[in-house]
Amino acid sequence: MIMTKSVFFVGSARSFFKRMIKNSELRAEFITQNDSFYKDTSFKRALLSKIVRLKIFNWVGLIQVIRSSGKECDLYGSFNRFLKVDKPYFILLEQPSALYHYTIGRNTSYWGKRVIKKHLNDSNLKAIICRSNACFTTFEKLCGDVPVHCRKKLIYSYVSTNKHATVKKLSERCDNPVFSLLFIAQGSRFVSKSGLETIEAFKRLKEKYPNVELTILTSVSLIHKNIISDIKSIDGVTLLDFTLSYSQLEELYVNSTLLLHPTSDDSNSLTVLEAMKAGLPIISTKLYAIPEMVKDGVNGFLTEPKYAFFDNNNLPNPQVWDNRKKTIYSTKLDENIINFICSKVELLLLDRELLLKMSLNSLRLANTPPFDESTIISEWNKILEEI
């Protein structure tokens, strides 16, 4: 008989993780601390995050370690954080530098290397679960060797099957004269995800093709008022605030034709996988884990990002990370991105057979290994049993 383990998840659990732990096939009972559905984007959190990333702390190897003990559980879990606990634990990891606050240099300083090594060698750390192959293959380069008592494993983010996305629905959608584009940028990353280029591309497309529409889902209060005013003045644009329930979000995806995601600031991009679950072709960039999901010419199109947040080896790019105001946060438009969006949207708008083919490919890729629910739950059950 296989026993169900109890897991105390320390810190904030992401929305995709909360949905996964409700799956009845998962052989574990999770206890989470934070019930807020969306990641906290408060001013206080942003300020603390900025302070802890200051270069002065690279020298002393400052790394947040969360303490927890005395909980009634079999093991602990965390997202992107080392723990100091009294039982075995795992880390669910977005990308290696998240362990030391997305900094450059903290992992290579004298004290930084010692601190990281110390926590990696904690006998209670039993597993590091990477959310992408990009994370999995760069871990040792950025954090050092994984000790023998700890497993390193690749498990993609859990996104459930979109029940609205049927072959019939996709076929009807691709035949619809109205061509509905979707752009999503949560938090304050509208500019770094090429939101301005998306708007400009849409303006040009709208002049030529009146049947094109654009829905923008974003955190309205975090975007400059001039940008919001510009968006509201454009015919054919629907602006939605990021307050949708997940079921509403699923319907938004499935009622769209194409996802525009020309980002310079992404790692695992849950948005891309959610869109694939709805059978959407994706127009995006060759950034970090995105090419693991979007196969260029198969279920979407990829181009080089406006700024390479990660280099070709999926390592943090210092020229961008240390100059964000002049790079990913710059409002200067990139004509290459704009022209790429326009050309690929036009191609799919005029070739509905190709649109349907790519839509079906997205749906198939999203619902087969390694992205399908069964595979992900099975992999989680295996690692939890091993810990």
C-alpha positions in Angstrom: 0.0 0.0 0.0 1.4 3.4 -1.0 1.2 5.9 1.9 0.2 9.5 1.3 2.8 12.0 2.6 2.0 15.3 4.2 4.0 18.2 2.9 4.3 21.6 4.6 5.0 24.2 1.8 7.0 27.1 3.3 6.4 30.6 1.9 4.1 31.6 -0.9 2.9 28.9 -3.3 2.3 29.9 -6.9 -1.1 29.6 -8.5 -0.2 26.7 -10.9 1.2 24.8 -7.9 -2.0 25.4 -5.9 -4.0 23.9 -8.7 -1.7 20.9 -9.0 -2.0 20.0 -5.3 -5.8 19.7 -5.7 -5.3 16.9 -8.2 -6.8 13.7 -6.7 -4.1 11.6 -8.3 -1.3 13.3 -6.3 -0.3 11.1 -3.5 0.4 13.9 -1.0 -1.4 16.2 1.3 0.0 19.8 1.0 -0.4 22.4 3.6 0.2 25.9 2.2 0.7 29.2 4.1 -0.5 31.8 1.6 -4.0 31.8 0.2 -3.6 34.7 -2.2 -4.2 33.5 -5.7 -1.8 35.9 -7.5 1.7 36.7 -6.6 2.1 39.6 -4.2 3.2 42.7 -6.2 3.0 45.2 -3.3 5.3 48.2 -3.0 6.8 46.8 0.2 7.7 43.5 -1.5 9.2 45.2 -4.5 11.3 47.5 -2.3 12.6 44.6 -0.2 13.4 42.7 -3.4 15.3 45.6 -4.7 17.3 46.1 -1.5 18.3 42.4 -1.2 19.7 42.5 -4.8 22.1 45.4 -4.1 25.6 44.5 -5.2 27.1 45.2 -1.8 25.4 42.1 -0.5 27.2 40.0 -3.2 30.4 40.2 -1.1 28.9 38.8 2.0 26.9 36.2 0.1 23.5 37.3 1.5 20.9 34.7 0.7 17.5 34.4 2.3 17.0 31.1 4.1 13.6 30.4 5.6 13.4 28.7 8.9 10.5 26.4 9.9 10.3 23.6 12.5 7.8 21.6 14.6 5.3 21.2 11.8 3.1 18.1 11.7 4.3 16.9 8.3 6.6 14.3 6.6 8.6 16.8 4.6 8.8 20.5 3.6 8.8 22.2 0.3 9.7 25.7 -0.9 9.7 27.8 -4.1 13.1 29.2 -5.0 14.4 29.2 -1.4 16.7 27.2 0.8 15.2 26.2 4.1 16.5 25.5 7.6 14.1 22.8 8.8 14.0 19.7 11.0 12.8 17.3 8.3 13.6 16.5 4.6 12.7 19.1 2.1 12.6 19.9 -1.6 13.0 23.1 -3.6 10.8 23.9 -6.6 13.1 26.0 -8.8 12.2 28.5 -11.5 15.9 29.1 -12.5 19.2 28.7 -10.6 19.8 32.4 -9.8 16.4 32.6 -8.0 18.2 30.9 -5.1 20.3 34.0 -4.6 17.8 36.7 -5.5 18.3 36.8 -9.3 21.7 38.5 -8.8 24.9 38.3 -10.9 28.1 37.9 -8.9 26.6 36.6 -5.7 27.2 33.0 -6.7 30.8 33.7 -7.6 32.0 35.8 -4.7 34.1 34.1 -2.0 31.4 34.1 0.6 28.6 33.6 -1.9 30.0 30.3 -3.1 30.5 29.2 0.5 27.0 30.0 1.5 25.4 28.3 -1.5 27.6 25.2 -1.0 26.7 25.1 2.7 23.0 25.0 2.0 23.2 22.6 -0.9 25.0 20.2 1.4 22.3 20.4 4.1 21.4 16.8 4.6 17.7 17.7 4.8 17.7 19.0 1.2 16.6 15.9 -0.7 15.5 17.2 -4.1 15.8 20.2 -6.5 12.9 20.2 -8.9 13.6 22.3 -12.0 10.6 23.7 -13.9 12.5 23.7 -17.3 15.3 22.0 -19.0 17.1 25.4 -19.2 17.1 25.4 -15.4 18.1 21.7 -15.2 21.1 22.0 -17.5 22.5 25.2 -16.0 22.2 24.5 -12.3 25.8 23.3 -11.7 27.2 26.2 -13.7 25.4 28.7 -11.6 25.2 27.0 -8.2 27.8 24.2 -8.0 27.6 20.5 -7.8 24.5 18.8 -6.5 25.5 16.5 -3.6 24.8 12.8 -3.8 22.1 12.9 -1.1 20.0 15.3 -3.2 18.2 14.5 -6.5 17.9 17.0 -9.3 14.8 16.5 -11.4 13.0 18.1 -14.3 9.2 18.5 -13.9 7.4 21.1 -16.0 4.7 23.4 -14.5 1.3 21.9 -14.0 -1.4 23.3 -16.3 -4.6 21.3 -16.5 -6.4 20.5 -19.7 -8.5 23.3 -21.0 -12.0 21.7 -21.2 -13.2 24.3 -23.7 -10.4 23.5 -26.2 -11.9 20.8 -28.5 -10.9 20.1 -32.1 -14.4 21.4 -33.1 -13.8 24.6 -31.2 -10.4 25.1 -32.8 -11.8 24.5 -36.2 -14.6 27.0 -35.7 -12.2 29.5 -34.3 -9.8 29.3 -37.2 -12.7 29.8 -39.6 -14.0 32.9 -37.8 -13.5 36.1 -39.9 -12.6 37.9 -36.6 -8.9 37.4 -35.8 -8.5 37.8 -32.1 -5.0 38.5 -30.8 -4.1 38.1 -27.1 -1.3 39.7 -25.1 -0.8 39.0 -21.4 1.7 40.8 -19.1 1.1 40.3 -15.4 2.6 42.7 -12.8 4.9 45.6 -13.9 6.4 43.8 -16.9 4.3 45.3 -19.7 7.3 47.0 -21.3 9.8 44.2 -20.8 7.4 41.8 -22.5 7.3 44.1 -25.5 3.9 45.4 -24.9 4.7 48.7 -26.7 5.8 46.8 -29.8 2.7 44.7 -29.6 0.5 47.8 -29.6 2.4 49.4 -32.5 2.2 46.1 -34.5 -1.5 46.0 -33.9 -2.0 49.5 -35.1 -0.3 48.7 -38.4 -2.3 45.4 -38.8 -5.6 47.1 -38.0 -5.1 49.6 -40.8 -4.7 46.8 -43.3 -7.1 44.2 -41.8 -10.1 45.7 -40.0 -11.1 42.2 -38.8 -8.1 42.0 -36.4 -8.8 42.6 -32.7 -6.5 42.7 -29.7 -7.2 41.8 -26.1 -4.6 43.0 -23.5 -4.7 41.4 -20.1 -2.5 43.2 -17.6 -2.1 44.9 -14.2 -3.6 48.2 -15.2 -2.6 50.1 -12.1 1.1 49.3 -12.6 1.3 50.7 -16.1 2.1 54.4 -16.9 -1.1 56.3 -17.4 0.0 57.6 -20.8 0.3 54.0 -22.0 -3.1 53.2 -20.7 -4.6 56.3 -22.4 -3.0 55.2 -25.7 -4.4 51.7 -25.4 -7.9 53.0 -24.7 -7.8 55.2 -27.7 -7.1 52.4 -30.2 -10.1 50.9 -32.1 -10.3 47.2 -31.8 -8.4 46.9 -28.5 -10.0 45.4 -25.3 -8.1 46.2 -22.1 -8.7 43.8 -19.2 -7.3 44.1 -15.6 -5.6 41.1 -14.1 -8.5 40.1 -11.8 -10.0 37.2 -13.8 -10.7 33.9 -12.2 -8.8 30.9 -13.6 -11.9 29.6 -15.4 -12.4 33.1 -16.9 -8.8 33.0 -18.0 -9.3 29.6 -19.7 -12.2 31.0 -21.6 -10.2 34.0 -22.7 -7.5 31.8 -24.1 -9.9 29.5 -26.0 -11.8 32.5 -27.5 -8.6 34.0 -28.8 -6.9 33.1 -32.1 -3.3 33.7 -31.4 -1.0 34.6 -28.4 1.5 37.4 -28.9 4.3 36.9 -26.4 7.4 38.7 -27.8 9.1 38.9 -24.4 12.6 40.0 -23.3 11.9 39.1 -19.7 10.8 35.5 -19.1 12.1 32.2 -17.8 9.4 29.5 -17.8 6.5 31.4 -19.2 3.4 29.8 -17.7 1.4 32.0 -20.1 2.8 30.2 -23.1 1.8 26.8 -21.7 -1.7 27.9 -20.7 -2.2 29.3 -24.2 -1.0 26.0 -25.7 -3.6 24.1 -23.6 -6.2 26.2 -25.4 -4.7 25.3 -28.8 -3.2 28.7 -29.6 -0.3 29.2 -31.9 2.4 31.3 -30.2 4.4 34.2 -31.5 7.3 34.6 -29.1 11.0 34.8 -28.6 13.9 32.3 -28.2 14.3 33.1 -24.6 15.2 30.5 -21.9 12.5 27.8 -21.7 10.1 29.1 -24.4 11.7 27.0 -27.2 11.1 24.0 -25.0 7.3 24.6 -25.5 7.1 26.5 -28.8 8.6 24.7 -31.8 9.4 27.2 -34.5 7.2 26.6 -37.5 5.2 23.8 -35.8 3.0 25.5 -33.1 4.3 29.0 -33.5 7.1 31.3 -34.5 10.1 32.4 -32.6 12.5 35.3 -33.1 15.4 36.8 -31.1 14.2 38.9 -28.2 14.6 42.7 -28.1 17.1 42.2 -25.3 18.6 38.8 -24.4 17.9 38.5 -20.6 19.6 35.1 -20.9 22.4 34.4 -23.3 22.5 31.5 -25.8 23.6 29.1 -23.1 20.6 30.1 -20.9 22.9 32.0 -18.4 22.0 35.4 -17.1 23.3 38.1 -19.5 25.2 40.7 -17.4 24.8 43.4 -20.1 21.0 43.2 -19.6 20.6 42.2 -16.0 22.9 45.1 -14.8 21.4 47.6 -17.1 17.6 47.0 -17.0 16.6 50.6 -17.2 18.4 51.0 -20.5 17.4 47.6 -21.9 14.3 45.7 -21.0 12.6 48.7 -19.3 13.4 51.0 -22.2 10.4 52.4 -24.1 12.4 52.6 -27.4 10.5 50.6 -30.0 12.2 47.7 -31.7 11.2 47.6 -35.4 12.5 44.0 -35.7 9.9 42.8 -33.2 7.2 44.9 -34.7 7.8 43.6 -38.2 8.1 40.0 -37.0 4.7 40.2 -35.3 3.1 41.8 -38.3 4.5 39.3 -40.8 3.6 36.2 -38.8 0.1 37.5 -37.9 -0.5 38.3 -41.5 0.7 34.9 -42.6 -1.7 33.0 -40.3 -4.6 35.4 -40.9 -4.4 34.8 -44.7 -3.6 31.0 -44.4 -6.3 29.5 -42.3 -5.2 26.0 -43.0 -1.8 26.7 -41.5 -3.5 28.4 -38.6 -5.6 25.3 -37.9 -2.6 23.0 -38.3 -0.5 25.1 -35.8 -3.5 25.3 -33.4 -3.9 21.5 -33.4 -0.1 21.1 -32.9 -0.2 23.4 -29.9 -3.1 21.4 -28.4 -1.3 18.1 -29.0 2.0 19.2 -27.6 0.4 20.7 -24.5 -1.5 17.5 -23.7 1.3 14.9 -24.3 4.5 14.2 -22.3 6.2 16.1 -20.8 3.4 18.7 -20.4 0.3 16.6 -19.8 -1.3 16.3 -16.4 -0.7 12.6 -16.0 3.0 12.8 -16.7 3.5 15.7 -14.3 1.5 14.1 -11.5 3.3 10.8 -12.0 6.7 12.5 -11.8 5.7 14.3 -8.6 4.5 11.1 -7.1 7.8 9.4 -7.8 10.0 12.2 -6.3 7.8 12.5 -3.2 7.9 8.8 -2.7 11.7 8.9 -3.0 12.3 11.7 -0.6 
